[in-house]
Amino acid sequence: MNEDLKPIYDFEKDWECVNPPKRGGKKQSVIIFNNKVHKSLYRIVDIANQTITFSDVARVQAIKDIDKILTKSDDEDENKKRFLSLANMILDGIKPISMPYVPEHLTCFIENFPGFDKNYPDTVGILYFREEKEDGNMLQAKKFFKINPVGASSARFEEISLETYNQVKSDFCERCEKDESKKKEGN
């Protein structure tokens, strides 16, 4: 945790509702509040389930691919944009925020395998998180996803099993080896 940051408490005066309880005459089942001081922090009130959860969309500060060879692009900002919301959602499940909350910054480590065609969609493994300090703790994630194209009828990120992920990884590495062999034969 960052010692230089002050804890945030769950005082009603510190939150601003971003979606009113009634919209167009219909009651909302989930009401979302934004913290007035720490703008990336949200309080989510699920009325139906009678739960309150918190999410800090800036908790994951960086996405790092553990093997640059396997990325479509060496542009880390592209990967950050692509996987940041997924990483924050997974982190909220692994390490839920409780009050008082001292904002923390973590790096998410992934493996990303670009797809070759519609039968091989992009696949990503969210492997672990590490606190951004010298002796930062590591949190295991081990969540694996198929990435559906934008506009697909199913969810953007669809969770897959470790076995499916390992098969995609194996197929990808095999395909890379074949491509590399073809290049050598051509030279």
Contacts in CASP RR format, 6 or more apart in sequence:
PFRMAT RR
TARGET T0000
AUTHOR 0000-0000-0000
METHOD contacts of the structure
MODEL  1
MNEDLKPIYDFEKDWECVNPPKRGGKKQSVIIFNNKVHKSLYRIVDIANQ
TITFSDVARVQAIKDIDKILTKSDDEDENKKRFLSLANMILDGIKPISMP
YVPEHLTCFIENFPGFDKNYPDTVGILYFREEKEDGNMLQAKKFFKINPV
GASSARFEEISLETYNQVKSDFCERCEKDESKKKEGN
1 102 0 8 1.000
1 103 0 8 1.000
1 104 0 8 1.000
1 131 0 8 1.000
2 102 0 8 1.000
2 103 0 8 1.000
2 104 0 8 1.000
2 105 0 8 1.000
5 102 0 8 1.000
5 103 0 8 1.000
6 102 0 8 1.000
7 100 0 8 1.000
7 101 0 8 1.000
7 102 0 8 1.000
8 14 0 8 1.000
8 35 0 8 1.000
8 37 0 8 1.000
8 38 0 8 1.000
8 41 0 8 1.000
8 99 0 8 1.000
8 100 0 8 1.000
8 101 0 8 1.000
8 102 0 8 1.000
8 103 0 8 1.000
9 99 0 8 1.000
9 100 0 8 1.000
10 43 0 8 1.000
10 99 0 8 1.000
10 100 0 8 1.000
14 35 0 8 1.000
14 36 0 8 1.000
14 37 0 8 1.000
15 33 0 8 1.000
15 34 0 8 1.000
15 35 0 8 1.000
15 36 0 8 1.000
15 43 0 8 1.000
16 33 0 8 1.000
16 34 0 8 1.000
16 35 0 8 1.000
16 36 0 8 1.000
17 31 0 8 1.000
17 32 0 8 1.000
17 33 0 8 1.000
18 32 0 8 1.000
18 33 0 8 1.000
18 34 0 8 1.000
18 42 0 8 1.000
19 28 0 8 1.000
19 30 0 8 1.000
19 31 0 8 1.000
19 32 0 8 1.000
20 28 0 8 1.000
20 31 0 8 1.000
21 27 0 8 1.000
21 28 0 8 1.000
21 31 0 8 1.000
22 28 0 8 1.000
27 47 0 8 1.000
28 47 0 8 1.000
29 46 0 8 1.000
29 47 0 8 1.000
29 48 0 8 1.000
30 44 0 8 1.000
30 45 0 8 1.000
30 46 0 8 1.000
30 47 0 8 1.000
30 48 0 8 1.000
31 44 0 8 1.000
31 45 0 8 1.000
31 47 0 8 1.000
32 42 0 8 1.000
32 43 0 8 1.000
32 44 0 8 1.000
32 45 0 8 1.000
33 42 0 8 1.000
33 43 0 8 1.000
33 44 0 8 1.000
33 45 0 8 1.000
34 41 0 8 1.000
34 42 0 8 1.000
35 41 0 8 1.000
35 42 0 8 1.000
35 43 0 8 1.000
38 56 0 8 1.000
38 103 0 8 1.000
40 56 0 8 1.000
40 57 0 8 1.000
40 58 0 8 1.000
40 59 0 8 1.000
41 54 0 8 1.000
41 55 0 8 1.000
41 56 0 8 1.000
41 57 0 8 1.000
41 97 0 8 1.000
41 101 0 8 1.000
41 103 0 8 1.000
42 54 0 8 1.000
42 55 0 8 1.000
42 56 0 8 1.000
42 57 0 8 1.000
43 52 0 8 1.000
43 53 0 8 1.000
43 54 0 8 1.000
44 52 0 8 1.000
44 53 0 8 1.000
44 54 0 8 1.000
44 55 0 8 1.000
45 51 0 8 1.000
45 52 0 8 1.000
46 52 0 8 1.000
46 53 0 8 1.000
53 92 0 8 1.000
53 96 0 8 1.000
53 97 0 8 1.000
54 96 0 8 1.000
54 97 0 8 1.000
54 98 0 8 1.000
54 99 0 8 1.000
54 101 0 8 1.000
55 88 0 8 1.000
55 92 0 8 1.000
55 97 0 8 1.000
56 88 0 8 1.000
56 97 0 8 1.000
56 101 0 8 1.000
56 103 0 8 1.000
57 85 0 8 1.000
57 88 0 8 1.000
58 103 0 8 1.000
58 105 0 8 1.000
59 88 0 8 1.000
59 91 0 8 1.000
59 97 0 8 1.000
59 103 0 8 1.000
59 104 0 8 1.000
59 105 0 8 1.000
59 106 0 8 1.000
60 84 0 8 1.000
60 87 0 8 1.000
60 88 0 8 1.000
60 91 0 8 1.000
60 105 0 8 1.000
60 106 0 8 1.000
60 107 0 8 1.000
60 108 0 8 1.000
60 129 0 8 1.000
61 105 0 8 1.000
61 106 0 8 1.000
61 107 0 8 1.000
61 132 0 8 1.000
62 76 0 8 1.000
62 80 0 8 1.000
62 107 0 8 1.000
62 108 0 8 1.000
62 132 0 8 1.000
63 76 0 8 1.000
63 79 0 8 1.000
63 80 0 8 1.000
63 82 0 8 1.000
63 83 0 8 1.000
63 84 0 8 1.000
63 87 0 8 1.000
63 107 0 8 1.000
63 108 0 8 1.000
63 110 0 8 1.000
64 76 0 8 1.000
64 107 0 8 1.000
64 108 0 8 1.000
64 109 0 8 1.000
64 110 0 8 1.000
65 71 0 8 1.000
65 76 0 8 1.000
65 79 0 8 1.000
65 109 0 8 1.000
65 110 0 8 1.000
65 111 0 8 1.000
65 112 0 8 1.000
66 109 0 8 1.000
66 110 0 8 1.000
66 111 0 8 1.000
66 127 0 8 1.000
67 111 0 8 1.000
68 74 0 8 1.000
69 176 0 8 1.000
70 111 0 8 1.000
70 112 0 8 1.000
70 113 0 8 1.000
70 114 0 8 1.000
70 172 0 8 1.000
71 79 0 8 1.000
71 112 0 8 1.000
71 114 0 8 1.000
72 78 0 8 1.000
72 112 0 8 1.000
72 114 0 8 1.000
73 79 0 8 1.000
79 110 0 8 1.000
79 112 0 8 1.000
83 108 0 8 1.000
83 110 0 8 1.000
83 112 0 8 1.000
83 124 0 8 1.000
83 126 0 8 1.000
86 124 0 8 1.000
86 126 0 8 1.000
86 145 0 8 1.000
86 157 0 8 1.000
87 108 0 8 1.000
87 110 0 8 1.000
87 126 0 8 1.000
87 129 0 8 1.000
90 126 0 8 1.000
90 141 0 8 1.000
90 143 0 8 1.000
91 106 0 8 1.000
91 108 0 8 1.000
91 129 0 8 1.000
91 139 0 8 1.000
91 141 0 8 1.000
94 129 0 8 1.000
94 139 0 8 1.000
94 141 0 8 1.000
95 129 0 8 1.000
95 139 0 8 1.000
104 131 0 8 1.000
105 131 0 8 1.000
105 132 0 8 1.000
106 129 0 8 1.000
106 130 0 8 1.000
106 131 0 8 1.000
106 132 0 8 1.000
106 139 0 8 1.000
107 129 0 8 1.000
107 130 0 8 1.000
107 132 0 8 1.000
108 126 0 8 1.000
108 128 0 8 1.000
108 129 0 8 1.000
108 141 0 8 1.000
109 127 0 8 1.000
109 128 0 8 1.000
109 129 0 8 1.000
109 130 0 8 1.000
110 124 0 8 1.000
110 125 0 8 1.000
110 126 0 8 1.000
110 127 0 8 1.000
111 124 0 8 1.000
111 125 0 8 1.000
111 127 0 8 1.000
111 169 0 8 1.000
112 122 0 8 1.000
112 123 0 8 1.000
112 124 0 8 1.000
112 125 0 8 1.000
113 122 0 8 1.000
113 123 0 8 1.000
113 124 0 8 1.000
113 168 0 8 1.000
113 169 0 8 1.000
113 172 0 8 1.000
114 122 0 8 1.000
114 172 0 8 1.000
115 121 0 8 1.000
115 122 0 8 1.000
115 123 0 8 1.000
115 172 0 8 1.000
116 175 0 8 1.000
120 168 0 8 1.000
120 171 0 8 1.000
120 172 0 8 1.000
121 146 0 8 1.000
121 147 0 8 1.000
121 148 0 8 1.000
121 149 0 8 1.000
122 146 0 8 1.000
122 147 0 8 1.000
123 144 0 8 1.000
123 145 0 8 1.000
123 146 0 8 1.000
123 147 0 8 1.000
123 160 0 8 1.000
123 165 0 8 1.000
123 168 0 8 1.000
123 169 0 8 1.000
123 172 0 8 1.000
124 144 0 8 1.000
124 145 0 8 1.000
124 147 0 8 1.000
124 157 0 8 1.000
125 143 0 8 1.000
125 144 0 8 1.000
125 145 0 8 1.000
125 165 0 8 1.000
126 141 0 8 1.000
126 142 0 8 1.000
126 143 0 8 1.000
126 144 0 8 1.000
126 145 0 8 1.000
127 140 0 8 1.000
127 141 0 8 1.000
127 142 0 8 1.000
128 138 0 8 1.000
128 139 0 8 1.000
128 140 0 8 1.000
128 141 0 8 1.000
128 142 0 8 1.000
129 138 0 8 1.000
129 139 0 8 1.000
129 141 0 8 1.000
130 136 0 8 1.000
130 137 0 8 1.000
130 138 0 8 1.000
130 139 0 8 1.000
131 137 0 8 1.000
142 162 0 8 1.000
143 159 0 8 1.000
144 159 0 8 1.000
144 160 0 8 1.000
144 161 0 8 1.000
144 162 0 8 1.000
144 164 0 8 1.000
144 165 0 8 1.000
145 157 0 8 1.000
145 158 0 8 1.000
145 159 0 8 1.000
145 160 0 8 1.000
146 157 0 8 1.000
146 158 0 8 1.000
146 160 0 8 1.000
146 164 0 8 1.000
147 156 0 8 1.000
147 157 0 8 1.000
147 158 0 8 1.000
148 154 0 8 1.000
148 155 0 8 1.000
148 156 0 8 1.000
148 157 0 8 1.000
148 158 0 8 1.000
150 156 0 8 1.000
160 168 0 8 1.000
END
